[in-house]
Amino acid sequence: MASSDDSARTSRAVGIDLGTTLSSVAQINDAGEPTVIANAEGELRTPSVIYFADETVLVGRDAVREAMGNPARAAFNIKRSMGDADFRFTVDGESYTPESLSALILRKITQDAAQQIGPIRKAVITVPAYFDDARRKATEDAGGIAGLDVIDIINEPTAAALAYGFSGKGDDGVFLVYDLGGGTFDVTVIEKRGNELITLATDGDVQLGGKDWDERLVEELARRFREEFKADPRDDRAALAYLTLTAEEAKKGLSRRKSTRVPVSYRGHWGNYEVTRDEFESLTADLLAMTQLTTEMVLEEAGVTWAGVNRVVPTGGSTRMPAVLAMLERMSGKPIEIPIPVDDAVAMGASIHAAILELHSQDRLVEFTADTAARLGRIHTTDVASHALGLVIKDHQTLAYRNDVLIKKNSRLPASVTKTYQTAHDGQTSIVVRVVQGDAPDPEACITLDAFSITGLPEGRPAGALVKVTFSYDTKGRVHVTAEDVSAAKTMTVEINRTKGMDPSRITAEMTRLSLKSVE
C-alpha cells in the first residue's frame, strides 16, 4: 500500500499509452526522469484484452489466457473501434461501448500503478496522430469513465519525440517518427530546435497495424491445415482465438529467428508447420509497402527530403520486425538507432507532457525539483491539424454542395482563416453553417463536426449578400467558428464541442455502472 506521503506526492499526473494490443503508464519520478510503472504482474506493459468472468472483469495476461477457452466473453482490438457510435460488445445481457471497454483497461493499469505511486487523478492519454475528432473525444470520454481527469490528449509521435528530446538522445534537426503499433500506423515529421518540437506533417492509417501481419499468418496457417486435414480452424471461435495467439507469438519469434514452427489444432487434428522469416515477409510485403508509401507522402508534404532527415525514430512494438527496420534503413540511407525501447517511448513522452502541464497549472498539489522544473519549463511543442477543416457550400455553377477547405491538413496550430461567401438565393433569411472534417470535395465523404444557423436576417434581399466566416483552430484541437452577415451586422460565434462524444451526464452514469464491477 502507498504511504500517506506517497498519496500526497502522487497527485503528479501520469502519461498513458492506451494501445490496441498493449497499454502502459508512466510518470516523471522524483529524479525528474520519465519511468514506466510495472503492473501487478510485474510487467511494464499490459495486454489490452478484457475477459468478462462470472464475478470479475479480467484485463491483461489473465484475460488473454481465459479468452483462449471462451473467446465470446473477450474484447480486444478495442482501439480500432474508438469513435464508432454503432459498436457494442455484449455479454451477459450487458452492452459496452468502445469508451466503456477502454475505461476498464484504464482502470486496470491505473489501479495497478497506484499500488506503487499512490492515487492517480490526472492523466494525459496518447492517440495516433491521424485519429479524427470523434476518436479523440471517445478516448477522452474513456478516461472520464475510468475516473480520470484527462488534462490533455497528445499525439503518439509527438510523445515519442518528447521522450527522445527530453532524454538528450536527440540532437537538433529533423526527426521522422515511424509509429507502427498493434492496430494503428502513423508517420510524422518533426523538427527539433533546441527545446522546441515543431510538427511539420503527419499522416497514417487507423486500421493498419501489427494485427494485420498476424492475420496474414493466420490465413497461411489455416490454408496449410485445410490442405492437410480438409477442415478450417477459422470456422470455430475458440480454435481461431488459439490460432491468432500462436500466430502472434510466431511473428514475434520470427523477429529473433530465421524460422519457427507453429502448432495448429482443430477437430482432433494436429498440424505443425514451419514458417520462415522470408515466407512471412513475402506474405506481408504489401502491408509494409503501404507504410512506405505513406512515409514518402508525409516527407513530401513536409517539404523534406531524406537527405534532410537527421534521425529516424521507430516506435510501436511492430517496429521490432526486421523487415520494418530494414525498410527504414534502405529508405533513409541511415542506420536506425533505438536508444529508448519502442514500446515505452510513447508513454514516457506522455508523462513528460503531463508534467509540463502540471508545472504550469495553478492548482497543482506537488512540486518539482528546481532542476526538473527548469528542464520541463524550457520545452515547447507545436502541432499541426491532422485533418482538414472545411465549410459546406453550394457551388453557384454546378448548384451542388461541396466542401470548401479553409484550414488545410498539416496547417500549423493555432490557425485562423477568414473567407467571405454569398447567400445562395433571393429572400434568404437564414444561413446554415455546417463544419466538416476532411479534405474530400464531397461533404458526404467527410465527417460533420457541427452545424448552426444564423436566423432573422432581413427579408427581400437579393442573392449575393455577403457572409464572412472565420475558422480558428487552437493548439488543443478546439475549433471556433464565427459567421457574420456583413450587411445585417448579425454575428454568431460557436465553439465546436465535439458533439459526437458522450455528454458529462452519460460519462458519470457509465462510471457509476462500471464502478460496481471488480477489475483485476
N, C-alpha and C positions, 0 to 999 in steps of 0.2 A: 504493500500500500504506500501511496505517496504521503510524505510528511506534510505538516501544515506549512512549512517553509516552501516545500515543493509546490503546494497548491497556489501560494501567492505568486511564486515565480512563473508558473505555467499559464498565466493569462497571456503569456507571449504567444503570438499567433503561429500557426503551423502552415506548411505548404503541403498540398495533397495532389499526388498524381493519380487521378481516377482513370485507370486504363481499361481497355477492352478485355485483356487477359490477366493483367496484374495491376495491383494498386499499392501505393505506399505513402507514408507520412514522413515529413522531415521538419526539422526545426533548427534555428540558429541556437547553438549551445552557449554556455557561459564564456567559452573561449572565443566566441564570435565566428564559429565555423558552422556551415550547414551540415547536419547529421541526419541520416535516415534512421528512423526508430524501428527496432525489431518488434514483430508482433508476438502474441502469446506463445507461438510455436518456436520462437527464436529466429524467425526468418525476416529478412528485410522487405520482402515483397509478398503480398497476399493474393492468391488467385481470385479473380473477380467472378467467382461462381457461387451461387446461392442454392442451397438444398433445404426444402421445407420438410423437416422431420415432424413426428407426431407432437412433440412438446416444445421443440425449439427450432430456430432458424439457424442453419449452419452456413458459414461463409468461409471460403478458403480451401485448404487442403482436405479437411474433413468433408466438405461439400463435394469436392471432386471425387473422392473415394465413394461416397454414398451414391452419387449420380450414376456410377457405373452399373449399379444394380437396379435403379429405378429412375431413368432419365426424365420421365414425365414430371417428376417433382423438382427438377433442377432448372434454374435460369442461368444463362450465360450469354456472352457477347452482347450484353445489355447496351453498351455504349453506342452500338450501331443503330439502336432504335431510339436514342435520345431525340426529342423533338417531334416524334411521331405520335400525334394525338390519338391515333386509332389502335396503337399497340396495347395489348393486355396480356398478362400472364396469369392464368387462373389455376388455382389448386385448392382443394378442399372447399370449393364454393366461394372462395375469396379471389378478388381480382386485384392485380397490381400493375401500375403504370411503370414506364422506364424510370421515372423520377423516384417512385417508391422503392423499386428494386435497387437503384443506385444508392438510395438513402440507407438501405440495410448494409450495403458494403461499407459505406462511410461510417456507420455506427460501429461495425466490427473493427475497422482499422483504427478509429479514433479511441474507442474504449480500450483497445489493446495498448495503444501508445500512452494513454492516460495512466496506465499502471506504472509507467516509468517516469513520466514527466508531470503528472498531475492533471487536473481537469482541463479539457480543451474547449475553448469557446469560439475563438475566431480562426478563420482559415481562408487561405487563397487556394482555389481549385484550378487545375490546368485543363485546357481543352485544345484540340487540334486547331491550328491557325485557320483552317478552312471551315470550321464549324460556322453555320449561319446563326442568325439571331435566335431562332426557335430552339436550336440545340444548346446554345449558350444559356438561355433562360431556363431550360429544363435542368441543366447542370446546377445552376444557382438554386433552383427550387429543391433539388435533391438534397443539397446542403442544408436548406432550411428545414426540410422534413427530418433530417438527421439531428436537428437541434443545434446546428452551427450558424454562427453569424458569418456569412460569406462576404468578406470585405472586398474581394475582387475576384475576377476571372482573368487568368493570364494565358496567353498562347504558349503552347508547349515549346516551340522553337525558341521563343524569347526567353523562356525559363531556362532552357539548356544553355543558351548563350550567356545568361546571367551567371550560371554556375561556373562556366569556363572563365568569364571575365573576373568574377569575384575571387576565384582561386589564384589568379595571377598566371594561369596557364595559357591565357590568350593574349597575344600582343595586339597592338593596334592593326587595323586593316579590315579586310572584307572576309566574313565567315559565310560559308554555305552550310546551313543546318539541314541535314537529311534525316528526317524523323520517320522511321518505319516501325510502327508498333504492331500489336497483335491484331488490331482491327481497322486502323486508320493510317493514312500516309500524308505527310506534309513535307514541303521543301521551302526553305525561307532563306533569303539573302539578307544578311545583317552587317552593317558597318560599325566597327568599334573605334571610337575616337576618344582616347583616354578613358574616362569613366562614363562615357555616353554610348549607348547602344541604339543604333538607328536602323529600323527595319526598312529595307528598300523594296522588297517584293515578296509575295508568298502565294502559294497555290497548293492544291492537294486533292485527295480523294478520300471521303469519309467512309467509303465502302471498299477499301483496299488495305490489306494488312497481312500479317503472318498467318492468320486463319485461312486465307486464300491459298497459301502454299500448302497448308495442312490438307485442305480439301482436294488438291491435285493428287497428293499422295494417297488419300483415301480412295479416290476414283481408280487409281492404278492398282492398288492392292485388291480392291473389290473386283476389278477386271480379271486379275490373275486367279483369285479364288473362284470366281464364276466359271472360268475356263476349266479349272480342275475339278470342281465339285457340282457344277450346274446349279448353284444357289448363290444368292446375293446377300451378304450380311447387312447391306444398307436397308433391306426390307424390314428389319426388326430394330426398334429404337434402342434397346439395350445393346445389341450387337454393334450397331452404328456408333453408339457412345463409346464403347470399348475400342472400336477401330479408330475413332477420331483421336482418342487419348494416345493410343500406341503410335499413330501416325505422327502426332506432335512430338512424342519422345524420339521417334526415329529421325525427324527433322533436326532436332537438337543434337542427336548423335552424329548426324552427317556434317554438322558444323565442326566436329572434332575429329572424325574419322572418314576415311575414303569410302567405307561401305558399312552397312549394318543389316541385321536380319530382323524381320518383323513378323510376330505370330498373329494369325487371324483365325478365329474360331466362330462357327455358326452351325446349328443343327447337328451337333455331334461330329462335325468335320473339323480337322485342324490343318491349317496351312502354315508354312513357314517360308517366307520369301526374302531373298537378298535384294537389297536396293543399294545401288552405288551412288556416290555423290554426283557423278556425271549424269546418271539417269535422272536423278531428282532435279538437277539444274536444267536438263532438257525439258522435263515436264513443266517447268515453271518459267521458262525463258521469256514468254510473252508478258508475264506479270512484272518481271524485272525491267523489261523494255518499256512498259508503261511508266514506271518510275523514272527511267532515264529521260523519256520524252518530257515529262513534267519538269524535271530538273533543268533541262535545256531551255524550256519555255520561260521558267522563272528567271534564269540568268538573263535572257533577252529582255524581259520586262524590267529587270533591274538596271539594264544598260551596262552589264558587266560581262566581260569575257573570262574564260578560265584563267587566263594569264593574270587577271586582276583579282583572283580569289587567293587569299593568303592562307586560309585554313579550311578544310572540310571537317565538319563536326557531325559524326554519326551519332544518333541517339535512338532509343527504342530497341527492345530486345531482338527484333527481327534483323537488325543490322549485324548481328553476330554471324549470319550466314556468309560463308566465304565468297559466294558469288556477288553479294552486295558490296563488300569491301573491295573486291577485285574490280568491279564496275566503276566504283568511285575513284579508285586509283587510276584506272585507264582513262576515264573522262577528264580528270583533273590534272593528270601528269604529276601528281604529288603523293608522297607516302601518307597513309592515313594513321594518325596517332590518336590513341584513346586514353587520355590521362585520367578521365573520370568514367566509372562504369556506365555503360549505355543505359542500364535500367534505372540508374539513380539520378542522373543529371537533371531531369525534369522536376522531380520532387525537391531536390536541393535548390534549384533555381526558384521554385515557387516559395520556398521558405525564406529565401533572400528577399523576394518581393514583399512577402508578408511582413518581414522585419522592417523594411523601408517604410511601408505604410504605417506600421505601428510607431516607428520613430517619429513620424510627423503627426501622429494622432494626438488630439487634445485630451483624450480620456484614457490614455494608456496607463496600465497598472503596474508595469515593470519598467526597469531602466536597463540600458546597455552600458557597457564599459565605455570610457571616453574613446578608446581606440576603435572599438566596433562601431560606435555611433558615427565617428568620423569617416570610416570606410563606407558605411551604408549611406551616409548623407551625401557622399560625392557621386553616387550612382544615379544616372538618369536614363530612362528608356523612351524611345519614340516608336510608335507602332504605325501600321497602315490599315486601311479599310480592306479586309479580306474579300469583301463582296461590294459590287457597285450598288449605288442607291439612285433610284430614278422616280419620275413622276409619270403617271398615265395621262396621256393627252390624246386629243383627236386630231389626226392629220388632216389639214384643210384641203389637201389634194386628193387623197385616197378615201377620206372620211372614215378610215379605220383607226381603231385605238392602237397606240404604240407606247412603248417605254422610252421616255426621254431621259437618258442618264445624266444626272447632274454631278454626282460625285463618283468618279471612276474608281474601279478596283485598283488597289495599291496606292491610292492617294494617301499622302502623309497626314496623320491626325495630330491636332484637330484640323478640320477642313470646313470651309464655308463657301457656298456658291449661291449667287443670286441670278435669276433669269426672269425675263418678262414674257408673259403669254397673253393671248387674247381670248375673250369669250367666244364661244363657238356659234351662237345663233342670236337672232334678234329677240329682244324682250327677255333675255336671260336674267333671272332674279336670284339665282344661287350658283355657287361654284362648289364642285366636289373635288377635293384634293386627295388622291389615292397614292400612297407612298409604297414603292415596291423595292425589293432587294434582288439584285441580279442584273446582268447586262444583256439579256436576250431581248431583241426588239419586241417580241410578242409578250404582252403583260401576263398572259396565262402561263407562260413558261417561267415566270418569276414568282417570288413569294411576297404576298401583300403583308406589309408591316402594320399599316393603319390607313384609315380613311376618315376625313372630316369635311364639314361643309361650312361655307360662309353664306348665310341667308340674308334675306331682307334687303337685297340690292335694289336700286331704283328701277322702276318699270319703264318700258318704252324705249330703252336704249338699243341702238343697232348692234349687230355682232361686231366684235373687234375691240370692245372695251378692254383696257389694259389691266392685267393681273400680275403683280410682282411676287415671285416665290423665292424664298431663301431657305436653303438647306444648311444646317450646321451639324457636324458630326464630331463629338468630343472624344477625348482620349479614353474614356470609359466605354465607348461604343454607343452612347446615347445619341439619339437623333432628335434635333429640334427643327420644326418646320414653321415658317411664318408665311402666310399668304395675305397679300394686301390688294384690295380693289382700289386702284390708283385714283380714279375719278370720284368714287363714292367715299373714299377715305375710310374704308372698313378694313380692319385687320384682325386676323386670328393667329395666335401662336400656340402650337401644340408640341408637347414632348412625347415622342413615341415611347410608350411604356411597355413594350414587349407584350402586347395584349394576348399573344398566343399561349403564354405560360399560365401557371396557376396563380390565382389571387391569394392574398395573405390568409383569408379565412379557410380556403381549401388546404393550404400548406399546414395550418395549425390543426385542422381536423385530421389530416393524414398523419401528422406527427403523433397525435394522441392515439390514433388507431394502432400505429406500429409500435408505440411505446409499451403496449401490452404484450408484445412478443419478446421472448428471450432470444438474444442473438449471441451465438458462440462461434 
